């Protein structure tokens, strides 16, 4: 089997930090998820959206000497391209900073491997936003 055949499902996140207000509170948790082998960061790009709508990529090193961030230096595989940045720009507010991450769900790799060993394959995957989930649960209570 090749590497991609034993990978867990791959997902992405686009996280907006309004008014460039990155606090760094989530970074230790992200590092912990990577260290515990729950996820593997395949690509991570930070960018800022100007008031005119232009999205400018920010080098991780431009955030300073934060040791937590330093583990992500070089975490770019090229999976996030110009089209992805353009799509992210459409959903991010002007003046905000954005983090775009492509990651593997490593926790699911052995499950996927077992499925494939039995002849099955994952044909679709996705996420439900918290807003959609909350709306659906609110409908159940009505």
Secondary structure as GFF3:
##gff-version 3
##sequence-region A 1 142
A	DSSP	three_ten_helix	3	6	.	.	.	ID=ss1
A	DSSP	beta_strand	10	17	.	.	.	ID=ss2
A	DSSP	three_ten_helix	18	20	.	.	.	ID=ss3
A	DSSP	alpha_helix	27	35	.	.	.	ID=ss4
A	DSSP	beta_strand	39	49	.	.	.	ID=ss5
A	DSSP	beta_strand	55	58	.	.	.	ID=ss6
A	DSSP	three_ten_helix	60	63	.	.	.	ID=ss7
A	DSSP	alpha_helix	67	70	.	.	.	ID=ss8
A	DSSP	alpha_helix	82	91	.	.	.	ID=ss9
A	DSSP	beta_strand	97	105	.	.	.	ID=ss10
A	DSSP	three_ten_helix	106	108	.	.	.	ID=ss11
A	DSSP	alpha_helix	109	117	.	.	.	ID=ss12
A	DSSP	alpha_helix	130	141	.	.	.	ID=ss13
###
